[in-house]
Structure formats: structure tokens, C-alpha cells
């Protein structure tokens, strides 16, 4: 795959998905094991946290990569 052919939108989307999935996994484990939440409720919280981070990070990274 030629990384130089990626558009700024592609790069921002891929990096924000990487950050959001990492944070979502960490949030799930933290809510489930450290906070003692039910696993399904922890999964829902992690999904919401990941979605929010993805939306914010995608916008910020898009602004950075378009410079």
C-alpha cells in the first residue's frame, strides 16, 4: 500500500479510529475491573467514550493534516 497516496481525510480517520479503539478498550477494562460495573454496562460506556473520542479526534486530526 502506498502511504503517500492517502488523503488527509484517510489519515485522520485511521488515526482517530486507532486512538478511539485504544481508549475504548482501556475504558472497558477500567469500568469493569476497577469500578466494578457490570460487563455489559462497561461495554456500553466504553463504546460511547470511543465514539466521542473518534468524533473529536477525527476533526482535530483533519485540521492538523490539512495544513
N, C-alpha and C positions, 0 to 999 in steps of 0.2 A: 504494500500500500504506500502510495506517495504522500507523505505528510505535508508536503508543500502545496498540494492541491486542495487542502482543506480550506474552506471559507471561514471567516471569523465566527459565523453562526454555528458551524460544526464544532469548532474548537471549544467555544463557550458552552455548548450543550453537553459535550462529552466530559469536560472537566467538572461542570456543575453536577452532572449525574454521578461522577466518581466521589465528589465531596458529599453529596446528599446521601448516597448509599452508605458511605463510611459513617456519617453521623447518625443515620437511621439505625444501623447495626449497633453502634455504641449506645444509643438511646434505649433500644430494646433491651439490651443486656443490663443496663443501669436500672431501668424501671423494673425489670423482672427480678433481678437478683438483689440489687442494693435496696430498692424501695419496697420490695415485697409485693408488687402488684400482680394481679392475675396475668398469666401469659398472653391471653387474647387482648386484654386491655393494654398491656405493654406494647403489643404489636400495633395496635391502632394508634397509640401515642407516637410510636416511632415512625409510622407511616406519615402521620400528619407533620411531624418535625422534619422528616426528609423532604416532603412536598414543599413546605415553606422554604427550607434552605435551598432547594433546587430552583425555585422561582426567583428568589433573591440573588443567588449566586449566578444564575444564568444572565440576569440583567446586568449585574456588575461586571462580570467577565466579558460580556459582549461590548460594554463600553471600553474596557481595557484593550481588548483585541482589535477594535476598530481604529485605534489611534494610529 
